[in-house]
Every structure is written in C-alpha cells, then in structure tokens.
C-alpha cells in the first residue's frame, strides 16, 4: 500500500493542482528523513533506558522493542504514568517529563 502511494506520483503530472503536492513532498523529503532518523535515535535511547530501569518490574518494558512500542503509545496519549511513579518516585516522572 505504501509503495503504491509512491507509484501514483507519476500521475500527478496530469493534474496541475496535484503537482503542487508532489513538489511539496519532494522538497520536504530530506527534512522528513532527517527528522525520522533523529526520532528513531531518541526513541531507541529512551526505550533502552526504560527497559534497563523498569524491565524487571513493569510488563510493558520487558524488552527494548516492547519499551519502544510503549513509549510510542505514550506519545499518542495511551499511557498511565502512575505505574512509573510507583516503581520509582524520582526516576519515573523524570524520564516521562524528559521524554514528552
């Protein structure tokens, strides 16, 4: 599905208004790639930190992959910070505030 979206760019030349969209996406591709790379590095760092701090106590942080998924869900608002506070009253809110 994702690749089909990119194949549709060749048909954007037919409609002049869609050319604006394709030009915008083309010009922003390097910025989006840079942001995505930095986002992945930061998310991976926090995932490993949360795994090391809470992996043995909280099920959602049982490995670094699950930690990354849990932190991504936290960015979307689907997370309860009280469990972090119960495990470590100082480090839990600190990690959460820095991450958010």
Buried (B, 14 or more C-beta within 10 A) or exposed (E): EEEEEEEEBEEBEEEEEBEEEBEEBEEEEEEEEEEEEEEEEEBBEBBBBBBEBBBEEBEBBBEBEBBBBBBBEBEEEEBEBEBBBEBBEEBBBEBBEEBE
